[in-house]
Structures are given as C-alpha cells and as structure tokens.
Amino acid sequence: MKKAIRTKILLPSALCAVFLLGFASMVSANMVWLTDLNAEVSSGQVESLVADLAAAERAGAELVILRIDTPGGMLVPTRVLIQAILDSPVPIVGYVTPAGARASSAGTYILAATHVAVMAPATNVGSAKPVFIGFGEIDEDSKLKATNDASAQMRALAQLRNRNAEWLEQSVVAAKNITAEEALALGVVDLIAVNQNDLLKQLQGRRIQMGEREIVLETADLEPKESTPFEAFSWPTIWLLFGIALIVLELLLTSFISLFFGLGALVTALALTLGLPASGWPVWSVFLGSSVLLLFGTRARFKQYFVGDEFAEGDSELDAGLLGQRVQYVSGFTPEQPGEGLVQFRGSNWQARSEAATVSAEAQLEIVKFKSNTLWIKEITHG
C-alpha cells in the first residue's frame, strides 16, 4: 500500500518537474526564430506571421529570420505585417530564399521594412507597383493617389533602414525588378547569403538600429528554432492548458497532489494575464508558491478522502466510514497465501486479511474491520 501511495505522489510531481525543465530551457535558450512567408500575402497569412513574431518575443528569441518567397498580395494585410515588423522588439532579418525565390510586389515592402534585408543568389526583388482589381473602370485619379501613397510608404521604409530610397520608389512607380547581385550593388539590400549558416556568420557583430538604440548582433551560438502552431499560444493560455491537464490527471490518479499544482498553474495564468512578466523567476515563484500554499493550506481539510493515508487504530469516525464499504479483489487469498492478499479500495491497493483462508476472485467483498492499516474483509456473495 505504501508503495502505491509513493507512486501516486511522485508521478504528478515528476510531471511538474518535466514541465518546468522543458519550459525553462525553451525560455532561456539563445535562439534564432525561423518563420516563413512563402505564399501570397493574405489576411490569414499575416495573422499567422504576426502571432509568430509575438511568440518569438515571448520565447526570448535573440533574432527572427523571416524567409520570404512571395509573388505579392493584398495591400491592407501587407501594411499590418509591416507595422508588426516596425514594432517588433526582436530584430527581424528578411531573407529572400531559396535560390529562385522572389520578393515581388508586397514582398518588396516587407523586405524593405525588416531590420536587415538579405537575398540568396538567383533571387529577385521589385515590381511593387499597385495592381488594381475590381469591377468596372477605375479612374486615373484613384490610381494616382494609390500609387503615390505606396511610393511614399516605400520611400519612408527605405529612409528608415538607410537603403536606396530612389530605386525602391521606382520599383513602385515604374515596377522595376532586379536580381540579388544588382540589389546589393544598388544598396537595396544589405547582404547576399547562400544559406542560413552563411547568413548567421555574416550577421555576427553587425550593428543595427532598434528604435533609438543601437545593438550588436551575436549570432555565432544561436540555436535555430522552427516555429510551430503551438508557439502561437500566449503564455497565459499555455499555463491555463497545463493547469487543466493536471486537474484531469488528478481525476485519473486520485493522488490529491496534482490537483494543487493544477490550481497553481491556473493562478499563474491569471497573474500573467494581469501583467506578470512572461519568463524568469517571477513566473516560477508564483507557480511553486501558490501550489505549495494550496497544497499545505487546504489538503488537511480533505484528509478523510486521501487514498491510502495512514490512520491510527481506534479512530471511530474512520472506522464508521470504512465499515461496510465494498472493495475489489486483486490477488492472494489462495491455498499458497491463506487469509492474506490485496484488494482495491478508492483507487489504491490495500493489504487485506480475511477469516476465510480463500476468497473467490468473483466474489463481492466488504470491509468488516480496519486494523494497523490493514482491511479485514469478508465475502458477501459469489457473482
């Protein structure tokens, strides 16, 4: 019985430890976050990318590499993604890759917005002139206004990143398009990199402007991390799901331990929602502190429901609660083990004794006495 108790207590505790170690390593790891724009720029695509950029920030990424291969797309989602790039506290490298890829139309604006613009050999960029799609004729004034607006935005991005504003504006007005080598020579992009390893080597020690401050990129030891759908979850959501999982685990194991860690995770999710920092010691302090307080502050109130706890002989209230309870046969009560065996009660195996030497495995069994952590049972009837 005591072995079963230890197993029930240690299992949820071990699961909590695995969770903490896994999440702590994810948060503390020096990583470069990899994400892709490899289709037309649409509302759904941009929504996913914006969530991915937020996930990179939450995970503590040092750098984001946005791999670009797009023919262009819609204007409004493009502006949303550009705003997310400009607001990002994590440096974003726009990388037109692989060979044969393009950053056309909307892709040119997005590449121009990134902190470092990079192209792979045999790629191209440009053709950023707005395309008007609709029913009926669109008047020339509307076209001119839209083109002027787009060229002004491109010029502003180029000036912000200290790139060739004149050529980038011409990519809007005259739909110009150039190769990677031409873009580097004209100052439209910052680097040409044949692959990701080459890119990280060239970025090492590079100075970039992040708002009003200048930072130096340290990319030599960054560990690449591909984005996954899971990463789009916010930290409060992750802790909420973890708490629910531990509460479900409690229902399955009836250990009365994982319940309190689950409640602690829910408290942590609430604290994160109210503004607790998403990483570091404050998170673990809230989680462990609330879990331990709940465990020792309320566990004793439900002591009568603990499975397999030890009680002193002669506790009349306990005896009254046990007498007459049904148990299930597990093993023993055979000619080789007369009058002794194991039964299951409230989800745990207990040592049991019987006045009868043998007990049928199909019989209904009832508790008649509790003594020295041993259940005395008798057969009621055979099934």
MOFEN-V235323 format. One record per residue. N is the residue number from 0. RES is the residue in one small letter. PHI is phi as a letter, one per 40 degrees, with the letter a starting at -180 (* if undefined). D_LAST is the distance of its C-alpha to the last C-alpha in Angstrom with 1 decimal. Layout:
BEGIN
n=N res=RES phi=PHI d_last=D_LAST
n=N res=RES phi=PHI d_last=D_LAST
END
This chain:
BEGIN
n=0 res=m phi=* d_last=26.4
n=1 res=k phi=c d_last=30.1
n=2 res=k phi=c d_last=30.3
n=3 res=a phi=c d_last=27.8
n=4 res=i phi=c d_last=29.9
n=5 res=r phi=c d_last=33.1
n=6 res=t phi=c d_last=31.7
n=7 res=k phi=c d_last=30.8
n=8 res=i phi=c d_last=34.2
n=9 res=l phi=c d_last=36.2
n=10 res=l phi=c d_last=34.9
n=11 res=p phi=c d_last=36.2
n=12 res=s phi=c d_last=39.3
n=13 res=a phi=c d_last=39.9
n=14 res=l phi=c d_last=39.5
n=15 res=c phi=c d_last=42.1
n=16 res=a phi=c d_last=44.4
n=17 res=v phi=c d_last=44.3
n=18 res=f phi=d d_last=45.0
n=19 res=l phi=c d_last=47.9
n=20 res=l phi=c d_last=49.4
n=21 res=g phi=c d_last=49.2
n=22 res=f phi=c d_last=50.7
n=23 res=a phi=c d_last=53.4
n=24 res=s phi=c d_last=54.5
n=25 res=m phi=c d_last=54.7
n=26 res=v phi=c d_last=56.9
n=27 res=s phi=c d_last=59.1
n=28 res=a phi=c d_last=59.7
n=29 res=n phi=c d_last=63.3
n=30 res=m phi=b d_last=62.7
n=31 res=v phi=b d_last=64.6
n=32 res=w phi=c d_last=62.6
n=33 res=l phi=b d_last=62.9
n=34 res=t phi=a d_last=62.6
n=35 res=d phi=b d_last=64.0
n=36 res=l phi=b d_last=66.1
n=37 res=n phi=b d_last=65.9
n=38 res=a phi=a d_last=66.2
n=39 res=e phi=c d_last=68.2
n=40 res=v phi=c d_last=68.4
n=41 res=s phi=b d_last=66.2
n=42 res=s phi=c d_last=64.6
n=43 res=g phi=c d_last=61.1
n=44 res=q phi=c d_last=62.5
n=45 res=v phi=c d_last=64.4
n=46 res=e phi=d d_last=61.5
n=47 res=s phi=c d_last=59.5
n=48 res=l phi=c d_last=62.5
n=49 res=v phi=c d_last=63.1
n=50 res=a phi=c d_last=59.5
n=51 res=d phi=c d_last=59.8
n=52 res=l phi=c d_last=63.0
n=53 res=a phi=c d_last=61.3
n=54 res=a phi=c d_last=58.4
n=55 res=a phi=c d_last=61.0
n=56 res=e phi=c d_last=62.5
n=57 res=r phi=c d_last=59.2
n=58 res=a phi=c d_last=58.3
n=59 res=g phi=g d_last=61.7
n=60 res=a phi=c d_last=63.2
n=61 res=e phi=c d_last=66.8
n=62 res=l phi=a d_last=67.8
n=63 res=v phi=b d_last=66.7
n=64 res=i phi=b d_last=67.8
n=65 res=l phi=c d_last=67.7
n=66 res=r phi=c d_last=68.1
n=67 res=i phi=b d_last=70.0
n=68 res=d phi=a d_last=70.3
n=69 res=t phi=a d_last=71.0
n=70 res=p phi=c d_last=73.4
n=71 res=g phi=h d_last=73.5
n=72 res=g phi=i d_last=71.9
n=73 res=m phi=c d_last=72.0
n=74 res=l phi=c d_last=74.4
n=75 res=v phi=c d_last=72.2
n=76 res=p phi=c d_last=69.2
n=77 res=t phi=c d_last=71.8
n=78 res=r phi=c d_last=73.3
n=79 res=v phi=c d_last=69.9
n=80 res=l phi=c d_last=69.2
n=81 res=i phi=d d_last=72.7
n=82 res=q phi=c d_last=72.2
n=83 res=a phi=c d_last=69.0
n=84 res=i phi=c d_last=70.9
n=85 res=l phi=c d_last=73.8
n=86 res=d phi=c d_last=71.5
n=87 res=s phi=c d_last=69.4
n=88 res=p phi=c d_last=69.7
n=89 res=v phi=b d_last=68.6
n=90 res=p phi=d d_last=71.4
n=91 res=i phi=b d_last=70.7
n=92 res=v phi=b d_last=72.2
n=93 res=g phi=c d_last=72.7
n=94 res=y phi=b d_last=72.5
n=95 res=v phi=c d_last=73.5
n=96 res=t phi=a d_last=71.6
n=97 res=p phi=c d_last=71.1
n=98 res=a phi=d d_last=74.3
n=99 res=g phi=g d_last=75.0
n=100 res=a phi=c d_last=73.3
n=101 res=r phi=a d_last=75.2
n=102 res=a phi=b d_last=75.5
n=103 res=s phi=c d_last=77.1
n=104 res=s phi=f d_last=77.9
n=105 res=a phi=d d_last=75.3
n=106 res=g phi=c d_last=74.4
n=107 res=t phi=c d_last=77.9
n=108 res=y phi=c d_last=77.6
n=109 res=i phi=c d_last=74.3
n=110 res=l phi=c d_last=75.8
n=111 res=a phi=c d_last=78.8
n=112 res=a phi=c d_last=76.6
n=113 res=t phi=c d_last=74.8
n=114 res=h phi=c d_last=76.1
n=115 res=v phi=b d_last=76.8
n=116 res=a phi=b d_last=77.5
n=117 res=v phi=b d_last=76.9
n=118 res=m phi=b d_last=77.1
n=119 res=a phi=c d_last=76.3
n=120 res=p phi=d d_last=79.0
n=121 res=a phi=g d_last=79.3
n=122 res=t phi=b d_last=78.0
n=123 res=n phi=a d_last=79.9
n=124 res=v phi=a d_last=80.1
n=125 res=g phi=h d_last=81.9
n=126 res=s phi=f d_last=82.4
n=127 res=a phi=c d_last=81.3
n=128 res=k phi=c d_last=83.4
n=129 res=p phi=c d_last=81.3
n=130 res=v phi=b d_last=80.4
n=131 res=f phi=b d_last=80.4
n=132 res=i phi=b d_last=77.9
n=133 res=g phi=i d_last=78.0
n=134 res=f phi=c d_last=79.3
n=135 res=g phi=g d_last=83.0
n=136 res=e phi=c d_last=85.8
n=137 res=i phi=b d_last=85.5
n=138 res=d phi=c d_last=88.8
n=139 res=e phi=c d_last=90.6
n=140 res=d phi=c d_last=90.6
n=141 res=s phi=c d_last=86.8
n=142 res=k phi=c d_last=86.7
n=143 res=l phi=c d_last=89.2
n=144 res=k phi=c d_last=87.4
n=145 res=a phi=c d_last=84.1
n=146 res=t phi=c d_last=85.9
n=147 res=n phi=c d_last=87.8
n=148 res=d phi=c d_last=84.7
n=149 res=a phi=c d_last=82.9
n=150 res=s phi=c d_last=85.9
n=151 res=a phi=c d_last=86.2
n=152 res=q phi=c d_last=82.6
n=153 res=m phi=c d_last=83.0
n=154 res=r phi=c d_last=86.2
n=155 res=a phi=c d_last=84.5
n=156 res=l phi=c d_last=81.7
n=157 res=a phi=c d_last=84.3
n=158 res=q phi=c d_last=86.3
n=159 res=l phi=c d_last=83.3
n=160 res=r phi=c d_last=82.4
n=161 res=n phi=f d_last=86.0
n=162 res=r phi=b d_last=85.9
n=163 res=n phi=c d_last=88.4
n=164 res=a phi=c d_last=88.5
n=165 res=e phi=c d_last=91.2
n=166 res=w phi=c d_last=89.4
n=167 res=l phi=c d_last=86.0
n=168 res=e phi=c d_last=87.8
n=169 res=q phi=c d_last=89.3
n=170 res=s phi=c d_last=85.9
n=171 res=v phi=c d_last=85.3
n=172 res=v phi=c d_last=88.8
n=173 res=a phi=b d_last=89.6
n=174 res=a phi=f d_last=86.1
n=175 res=k phi=c d_last=87.2
n=176 res=n phi=a d_last=84.8
n=177 res=i phi=b d_last=85.2
n=178 res=t phi=c d_last=83.6
n=179 res=a phi=c d_last=82.1
n=180 res=e phi=c d_last=85.3
n=181 res=e phi=c d_last=87.4
n=182 res=a phi=c d_last=85.1
n=183 res=l phi=c d_last=85.4
n=184 res=a phi=c d_last=89.2
n=185 res=l phi=c d_last=89.6
n=186 res=g phi=g d_last=87.4
n=187 res=v phi=c d_last=84.8
n=188 res=v phi=b d_last=82.0
n=189 res=d phi=c d_last=81.9
n=190 res=l phi=a d_last=80.6
n=191 res=i phi=b d_last=79.8
n=192 res=a phi=b d_last=76.8
n=193 res=v phi=c d_last=75.7
n=194 res=n phi=a d_last=72.0
n=195 res=q phi=c d_last=69.8
n=196 res=n phi=c d_last=70.7
n=197 res=d phi=c d_last=74.4
n=198 res=l phi=c d_last=73.8
n=199 res=l phi=c d_last=72.3
n=200 res=k phi=c d_last=75.1
n=201 res=q phi=c d_last=77.7
n=202 res=l phi=c d_last=76.1
n=203 res=q phi=d d_last=76.2
n=204 res=g phi=g d_last=78.7
n=205 res=r phi=c d_last=79.5
n=206 res=r phi=c d_last=80.6
n=207 res=i phi=b d_last=79.3
n=208 res=q phi=c d_last=79.9
n=209 res=m phi=b d_last=76.9
n=210 res=g phi=g d_last=78.4
n=211 res=e phi=c d_last=81.0
n=212 res=r phi=b d_last=79.9
n=213 res=e phi=b d_last=80.3
n=214 res=i phi=b d_last=77.5
n=215 res=v phi=b d_last=77.6
n=216 res=l phi=c d_last=74.8
n=217 res=e phi=b d_last=73.0
n=218 res=t phi=b d_last=71.2
n=219 res=a phi=c d_last=71.4
n=220 res=d phi=b d_last=68.0
n=221 res=l phi=c d_last=66.1
n=222 res=e phi=c d_last=62.7
n=223 res=p phi=c d_last=62.3
n=224 res=k phi=b d_last=59.2
n=225 res=e phi=c d_last=58.4
n=226 res=s phi=c d_last=57.2
n=227 res=t phi=b d_last=53.7
n=228 res=p phi=d d_last=52.2
n=229 res=f phi=c d_last=50.2
n=230 res=e phi=c d_last=53.5
n=231 res=a phi=c d_last=54.5
n=232 res=f phi=c d_last=51.9
n=233 res=s phi=c d_last=53.6
n=234 res=w phi=c d_last=52.7
n=235 res=p phi=d d_last=51.3
n=236 res=t phi=c d_last=49.0
n=237 res=i phi=c d_last=47.9
n=238 res=w phi=c d_last=47.0
n=239 res=l phi=c d_last=45.3
n=240 res=l phi=c d_last=43.0
n=241 res=f phi=c d_last=42.4
n=242 res=g phi=c d_last=41.4
n=243 res=i phi=c d_last=39.0
n=244 res=a phi=c d_last=37.5
n=245 res=l phi=c d_last=37.0
n=246 res=i phi=c d_last=35.3
n=247 res=v phi=c d_last=32.9
n=248 res=l phi=d d_last=32.3
n=249 res=e phi=c d_last=31.5
n=250 res=l phi=c d_last=28.8
n=251 res=l phi=c d_last=27.3
n=252 res=l phi=c d_last=27.7
n=253 res=t phi=f d_last=27.7
n=254 res=s phi=c d_last=30.4
n=255 res=f phi=g d_last=32.7
n=256 res=i phi=b d_last=35.6
n=257 res=s phi=c d_last=36.2
n=258 res=l phi=d d_last=36.2
n=259 res=f phi=c d_last=39.5
n=260 res=f phi=c d_last=41.1
n=261 res=g phi=c d_last=40.1
n=262 res=l phi=c d_last=41.8
n=263 res=g phi=c d_last=44.8
n=264 res=a phi=c d_last=45.1
n=265 res=l phi=c d_last=45.2
n=266 res=v phi=c d_last=48.0
n=267 res=t phi=c d_last=49.8
n=268 res=a phi=d d_last=49.7
n=269 res=l phi=c d_last=51.2
n=270 res=a phi=c d_last=53.9
n=271 res=l phi=c d_last=54.8
n=272 res=t phi=c d_last=55.1
n=273 res=l phi=c d_last=57.5
n=274 res=g phi=h d_last=59.7
n=275 res=l phi=c d_last=58.3
n=276 res=p phi=d d_last=59.7
n=277 res=a phi=c d_last=57.3
n=278 res=s phi=a d_last=57.6
n=279 res=g phi=g d_last=58.4
n=280 res=w phi=c d_last=57.5
n=281 res=p phi=d d_last=57.3
n=282 res=v phi=c d_last=54.2
n=283 res=w phi=c d_last=52.4
n=284 res=s phi=c d_last=53.6
n=285 res=v phi=c d_last=52.2
n=286 res=f phi=c d_last=48.8
n=287 res=l phi=c d_last=48.3
n=288 res=g phi=c d_last=49.9
n=289 res=s phi=c d_last=47.9
n=290 res=s phi=c d_last=44.6
n=291 res=v phi=c d_last=45.4
n=292 res=l phi=c d_last=46.6
n=293 res=l phi=c d_last=43.5
n=294 res=l phi=c d_last=41.2
n=295 res=f phi=c d_last=42.9
n=296 res=g phi=c d_last=44.1
n=297 res=t phi=b d_last=40.8
n=298 res=r phi=c d_last=38.0
n=299 res=a phi=c d_last=38.3
n=300 res=r phi=c d_last=37.8
n=301 res=f phi=b d_last=34.2
n=302 res=k phi=d d_last=33.5
n=303 res=q phi=c d_last=30.5
n=304 res=y phi=c d_last=28.7
n=305 res=f phi=c d_last=29.5
n=306 res=v phi=c d_last=26.6
n=307 res=g phi=g d_last=27.0
n=308 res=d phi=c d_last=30.3
n=309 res=e phi=c d_last=31.5
n=310 res=f phi=b d_last=32.0
n=311 res=a phi=c d_last=33.9
n=312 res=e phi=c d_last=32.2
n=313 res=g phi=g d_last=32.7
n=314 res=d phi=c d_last=32.6
n=315 res=s phi=c d_last=31.5
n=316 res=e phi=c d_last=31.1
n=317 res=l phi=c d_last=28.7
n=318 res=d phi=d d_last=26.7
n=319 res=a phi=c d_last=26.4
n=320 res=g phi=c d_last=25.1
n=321 res=l phi=c d_last=22.5
n=322 res=l phi=c d_last=21.2
n=323 res=g phi=g d_last=18.0
n=324 res=q phi=c d_last=17.2
n=325 res=r phi=c d_last=13.8
n=326 res=v phi=b d_last=13.9
n=327 res=q phi=b d_last=12.2
n=328 res=y phi=c d_last=12.3
n=329 res=v phi=b d_last=15.4
n=330 res=s phi=a d_last=16.8
n=331 res=g phi=g d_last=18.1
n=332 res=f phi=f d_last=16.9
n=333 res=t phi=b d_last=18.0
n=334 res=p phi=d d_last=20.7
n=335 res=e phi=c d_last=23.1
n=336 res=q phi=b d_last=22.2
n=337 res=p phi=c d_last=21.0
n=338 res=g phi=g d_last=20.0
n=339 res=e phi=b d_last=20.7
n=340 res=g phi=i d_last=19.3
n=341 res=l phi=b d_last=18.8
n=342 res=v phi=b d_last=16.5
n=343 res=q phi=b d_last=17.2
n=344 res=f phi=a d_last=18.6
n=345 res=r phi=f d_last=20.9
n=346 res=g phi=g d_last=21.3
n=347 res=s phi=b d_last=22.4
n=348 res=n phi=c d_last=21.3
n=349 res=w phi=b d_last=21.8
n=350 res=q phi=c d_last=22.5
n=351 res=a phi=b d_last=20.1
n=352 res=r phi=b d_last=20.4
n=353 res=s phi=a d_last=18.4
n=354 res=e phi=c d_last=19.9
n=355 res=a phi=c d_last=17.5
n=356 res=a phi=c d_last=18.8
n=357 res=t phi=b d_last=15.6
n=358 res=v phi=b d_last=12.2
n=359 res=s phi=c d_last=9.3
n=360 res=a phi=c d_last=9.2
n=361 res=e phi=c d_last=5.5
n=362 res=a phi=c d_last=5.5
n=363 res=q phi=c d_last=7.0
n=364 res=l phi=b d_last=10.6
n=365 res=e phi=b d_last=13.8
n=366 res=i phi=c d_last=17.4
n=367 res=v phi=b d_last=19.5
n=368 res=k phi=a d_last=22.7
n=369 res=f phi=b d_last=24.7
n=370 res=k phi=a d_last=27.4
n=371 res=s phi=f d_last=29.6
n=372 res=n phi=g d_last=27.6
n=373 res=t phi=b d_last=24.5
n=374 res=l phi=c d_last=21.3
n=375 res=w phi=c d_last=20.1
n=376 res=i phi=b d_last=16.4
n=377 res=k phi=a d_last=14.2
n=378 res=e phi=c d_last=10.6
n=379 res=i phi=c d_last=9.6
n=380 res=t phi=a d_last=6.5
n=381 res=h phi=c d_last=3.8
n=382 res=g phi=c d_last=0.0
END
